Amino acid sequence: MDFNAVQKTKNGSNVIGMEIRTDKIISNRLGEDLENPIEIDSLNTYKRTNKNNNKLIC
């Protein structure tokens, strides 16, 4: 979800924005530990996940 508001004046413009994004990234190195690791093959598993990315731009 993206939201941007622009206020134009004779001297320029002002912008405020917000972005909320959910990424379902699975990894064996980054993020939070998974309760149940996901098996890739018999030797490797995904162990970690990252989910939320929130930004506020002024």
N, CA, C and O atoms as a GROMACS GRO file, in nm:
protein
  232
    1MET      N    1   0.085  -0.116   0.000
    1MET     CA    2   0.000   0.000   0.000
    1MET      C    3   0.090   0.123   0.000
    1MET      O    4   0.181   0.134   0.082
    2ASP      N    5   0.065   0.213  -0.090
    2ASP     CA    6   0.137   0.340  -0.097
    2ASP      C    7   0.038   0.454  -0.080
    2ASP      O    8  -0.075   0.448  -0.127
    3PHE      N    9   0.082   0.559  -0.011
    3PHE     CA   10   0.001   0.678   0.005
    3PHE      C   11   0.094   0.797  -0.007
    3PHE      O   12   0.195   0.804   0.064
    4ASN      N   13   0.063   0.891  -0.095
    4ASN     CA   14   0.142   1.013  -0.110
    4ASN      C   15   0.048   1.132  -0.115
    4ASN      O   16  -0.054   1.128  -0.183
    5ALA      N   17   0.081   1.238  -0.043
    5ALA     CA   18   0.005   1.362  -0.046
    5ALA      C   19   0.101   1.474  -0.086
    5ALA      O   20   0.211   1.484  -0.032
    6VAL      N   21   0.058   1.558  -0.180
    6VAL     CA   22   0.141   1.667  -0.231
    6VAL      C   23   0.068   1.799  -0.210
    6VAL      O   24  -0.050   1.812  -0.241
    7GLN      N   25   0.141   1.897  -0.156
    7GLN     CA   26   0.089   2.032  -0.142
    7GLN      C   27   0.178   2.123  -0.226
    7GLN      O   28   0.297   2.139  -0.196
    8LYS      N   29   0.121   2.184  -0.331
    8LYS     CA   30   0.198   2.272  -0.417
    8LYS      C   31   0.178   2.416  -0.373
    8LYS      O   32   0.066   2.460  -0.346
    9THR      N   33   0.289   2.489  -0.368
    9THR     CA   34   0.286   2.631  -0.337
    9THR      C   35   0.360   2.705  -0.447
    9THR      O   36   0.418   2.642  -0.535
   10LYS      N   37   0.359   2.838  -0.443
   10LYS     CA   38   0.430   2.912  -0.547
   10LYS      C   39   0.582   2.898  -0.533
   10LYS      O   40   0.656   2.927  -0.627
   11ASN      N   41   0.630   2.852  -0.416
   11ASN     CA   42   0.773   2.834  -0.395
   11ASN      C   43   0.820   2.690  -0.416
   11ASN      O   44   0.940   2.662  -0.409
   12GLY      N   45   0.729   2.598  -0.442
   12GLY     CA   46   0.766   2.458  -0.459
   12GLY      C   47   0.653   2.367  -0.416
   12GLY      O   48   0.536   2.403  -0.425
   13SER      N   49   0.688   2.250  -0.368
   13SER     CA   50   0.585   2.156  -0.322
   13SER      C   51   0.634   2.080  -0.199
   13SER      O   52   0.754   2.061  -0.178
   14ASN      N   53   0.539   2.038  -0.119
   14ASN     CA   54   0.565   1.957   0.000
   14ASN      C   55   0.503   1.820  -0.023
   14ASN      O   56   0.391   1.809  -0.073
   15VAL      N   57   0.576   1.716   0.012
   15VAL     CA   58   0.528   1.580  -0.008
   15VAL      C   59   0.541   1.502   0.121
   15VAL      O   60   0.644   1.509   0.189
   16ILE      N   61   0.438   1.427   0.155
   16ILE     CA   62   0.445   1.331   0.265
   16ILE      C   63   0.394   1.198   0.209
   16ILE      O   64   0.296   1.194   0.136
   17GLY      N   65   0.462   1.090   0.244
   17GLY     CA   66   0.422   0.961   0.189
   17GLY      C   67   0.440   0.850   0.290
   17GLY      O   68   0.511   0.863   0.390
   18MET      N   69   0.374   0.739   0.262
   18MET     CA   70   0.381   0.623   0.348
   18MET      C   71   0.377   0.498   0.262
   18MET      O   72   0.301   0.492   0.164
   19GLU      N   73   0.456   0.398   0.296
   19GLU     CA   74   0.454   0.271   0.226
   19GLU      C   75   0.451   0.160   0.329
   19GLU      O   76   0.533   0.157   0.421
   20ILE      N   77   0.358   0.067   0.315
   20ILE     CA   78   0.351  -0.051   0.399
   20ILE      C   79   0.357  -0.171   0.307
   20ILE      O   80   0.275  -0.186   0.216
   21ARG      N   81   0.455  -0.256   0.330
   21ARG     CA   82   0.475  -0.371   0.242
   21ARG      C   83   0.505  -0.494   0.327
   21ARG      O   84   0.576  -0.487   0.427
   22THR      N   85   0.450  -0.606   0.286
   22THR     CA   86   0.479  -0.733   0.352
   22THR      C   87   0.551  -0.822   0.253
   22THR      O   88   0.497  -0.856   0.147
   23ASP      N   89   0.673  -0.860   0.288
   23ASP     CA   90   0.753  -0.949   0.205
   23ASP      C   91   0.764  -1.082   0.275
   23ASP      O   92   0.803  -1.088   0.392
   24LYS      N   93   0.732  -1.188   0.207
   24LYS     CA   94   0.746  -1.321   0.265
   24LYS      C   95   0.875  -1.382   0.211
   24LYS      O   96   0.873  -1.465   0.120
   25ILE      N   97   0.986  -1.339   0.269
   25ILE     CA   98   1.118  -1.384   0.226
   25ILE      C   99   1.164  -1.494   0.320
   25ILE      O  100   1.162  -1.478   0.442
   26ILE      N  101   1.204  -1.604   0.263
   26ILE     CA  102   1.261  -1.710   0.346
   26ILE      C  103   1.410  -1.719   0.315
   26ILE      O  104   1.452  -1.701   0.201
   27SER      N  105   1.490  -1.747   0.417
   27SER     CA  106   1.635  -1.742   0.404
   27SER      C  107   1.697  -1.840   0.502
   27SER      O  108   1.632  -1.886   0.596
   28ASN      N  109   1.821  -1.871   0.479
   28ASN     CA  110   1.892  -1.951   0.579
   28ASN      C  111   1.989  -1.864   0.659
   28ASN      O  112   2.063  -1.917   0.743
   29ARG      N  113   1.990  -1.733   0.636
   29ARG     CA  114   2.081  -1.643   0.708
   29ARG      C  115   2.015  -1.519   0.768
   29ARG      O  116   2.058  -1.475   0.875
   30LEU      N  117   1.912  -1.462   0.705
   30LEU     CA  118   1.855  -1.334   0.748
   30LEU      C  119   1.719  -1.350   0.812
   30LEU      O  120   1.647  -1.446   0.784
   31GLY      N  121   1.681  -1.255   0.900
   31GLY     CA  122   1.547  -1.252   0.955
   31GLY      C  123   1.531  -1.323   1.087
   31GLY      O  124   1.629  -1.357   1.154
   32GLU      N  125   1.404  -1.346   1.122
   32GLU     CA  126   1.369  -1.411   1.249
   32GLU      C  127   1.363  -1.562   1.230
   32GLU      O  128   1.336  -1.612   1.121
   33ASP      N  129   1.388  -1.636   1.338
   33ASP     CA  130   1.383  -1.782   1.332
   33ASP      C  131   1.242  -1.832   1.302
   33ASP      O  132   1.145  -1.779   1.356
   34LEU      N  133   1.232  -1.933   1.217
   34LEU     CA  134   1.104  -1.999   1.190
   34LEU      C  135   1.078  -2.105   1.297
   34LEU      O  136   1.172  -2.168   1.346
   35GLU      N  137   0.951  -2.124   1.333
   35GLU     CA  138   0.916  -2.232   1.426
   35GLU      C  139   0.948  -2.367   1.365
   35GLU      O  140   1.005  -2.454   1.431
   36ASN      N  141   0.911  -2.384   1.239
   36ASN     CA  142   0.934  -2.510   1.167
   36ASN      C  143   1.016  -2.480   1.042
   36ASN      O  144   0.961  -2.427   0.945
   37PRO      N  145   1.145  -2.512   1.040
   37PRO     CA  146   1.227  -2.488   0.921
   37PRO      C  147   1.168  -2.555   0.797
   37PRO      O  148   1.105  -2.660   0.807
   38ILE      N  149   1.189  -2.493   0.680
   38ILE     CA  150   1.138  -2.543   0.554
   38ILE      C  151   1.252  -2.618   0.484
   38ILE      O  152   1.358  -2.561   0.460
   39GLU      N  153   1.229  -2.744   0.451
   39GLU     CA  154   1.332  -2.826   0.389
   39GLU      C  155   1.346  -2.792   0.241
   39GLU      O  156   1.248  -2.790   0.167
   40ILE      N  157   1.471  -2.765   0.198
   40ILE     CA  158   1.501  -2.740   0.057
   40ILE      C  159   1.531  -2.873  -0.011
   40ILE      O  160   1.472  -2.908  -0.113
   41ASP      N  161   1.623  -2.945   0.048
   41ASP     CA  162   1.657  -3.080   0.005
   41ASP      C  163   1.705  -3.155   0.129
   41ASP      O  164   1.692  -3.104   0.240
   42SER      N  165   1.758  -3.272   0.112
   42SER     CA  166   1.795  -3.352   0.230
   42SER      C  167   1.910  -3.292   0.311
   42SER      O  168   1.931  -3.331   0.425
   43LEU      N  169   1.984  -3.196   0.254
   43LEU     CA  170   2.099  -3.138   0.324
   43LEU      C  171   2.076  -2.996   0.375
   43LEU      O  172   2.149  -2.950   0.464
   44ASN      N  173   1.977  -2.925   0.321
   44ASN     CA  174   1.961  -2.782   0.352
   44ASN      C  175   1.817  -2.750   0.391
   44ASN      O  176   1.722  -2.814   0.344
   45THR      N  177   1.802  -2.648   0.478
   45THR     CA  178   1.670  -2.598   0.516
   45THR      C  179   1.671  -2.446   0.522
   45THR      O  180   1.774  -2.385   0.549
   46TYR      N  181   1.554  -2.384   0.494
   46TYR     CA  182   1.536  -2.243   0.523
   46TYR      C  183   1.501  -2.233   0.670
   46TYR      O  184   1.413  -2.304   0.718
   47LYS      N  185   1.571  -2.144   0.743
   47LYS     CA  186   1.553  -2.135   0.887
   47LYS      C  187   1.497  -2.001   0.934
   47LYS      O  188   1.454  -1.990   1.049
   48ARG      N  189   1.497  -1.899   0.848
   48ARG     CA  190   1.463  -1.765   0.894
   48ARG      C  191   1.368  -1.696   0.796
   48ARG      O  192   1.358  -1.737   0.680
   49THR      N  193   1.297  -1.592   0.844
   49THR     CA  194   1.204  -1.518   0.759
   49THR      C  195   1.202  -1.370   0.796
   49THR      O  196   1.224  -1.334   0.911
   50ASN      N  197   1.177  -1.285   0.698
   50ASN     CA  198   1.152  -1.142   0.715
   50ASN      C  199   1.013  -1.114   0.662
   50ASN      O  200   0.974  -1.172   0.560
   51LYS      N  201   0.935  -1.027   0.729
   51LYS     CA  202   0.798  -1.010   0.687
   51LYS      C  203   0.757  -0.866   0.657
   51LYS      O  204   0.695  -0.843   0.552
   52ASN      N  205   0.787  -0.771   0.741
   52ASN     CA  206   0.729  -0.637   0.726
   52ASN      C  207   0.834  -0.530   0.693
   52ASN      O  208   0.946  -0.534   0.742
   53ASN      N  209   0.793  -0.436   0.610
   53ASN     CA  210   0.876  -0.323   0.575
   53ASN      C  211   0.786  -0.199   0.577
   53ASN      O  212   0.701  -0.184   0.490
   54ASN      N  213   0.804  -0.112   0.675
   54ASN     CA  214   0.721   0.008   0.688
   54ASN      C  215   0.809   0.132   0.673
   54ASN      O  216   0.916   0.140   0.732
   55LYS      N  217   0.762   0.229   0.592
   55LYS     CA  218   0.837   0.353   0.571
   55LYS      C  219   0.743   0.472   0.585
   55LYS      O  220   0.628   0.467   0.543
   56LEU      N  221   0.794   0.578   0.645
   56LEU     CA  222   0.722   0.705   0.649
   56LEU      C  223   0.818   0.811   0.596
   56LEU      O  224   0.927   0.829   0.651
   57ILE      N  225   0.778   0.880   0.490
   57ILE     CA  226   0.865   0.978   0.425
   57ILE      C  227   0.802   1.115   0.442
   57ILE      O  228   0.686   1.136   0.408
   58CYS      N  229   0.881   1.208   0.497
   58CYS     CA  230   0.832   1.346   0.515
   58CYS      C  231   0.917   1.443   0.437
   58CYS      O  232   0.892   1.563   0.439
   0.00000   0.00000   0.00000
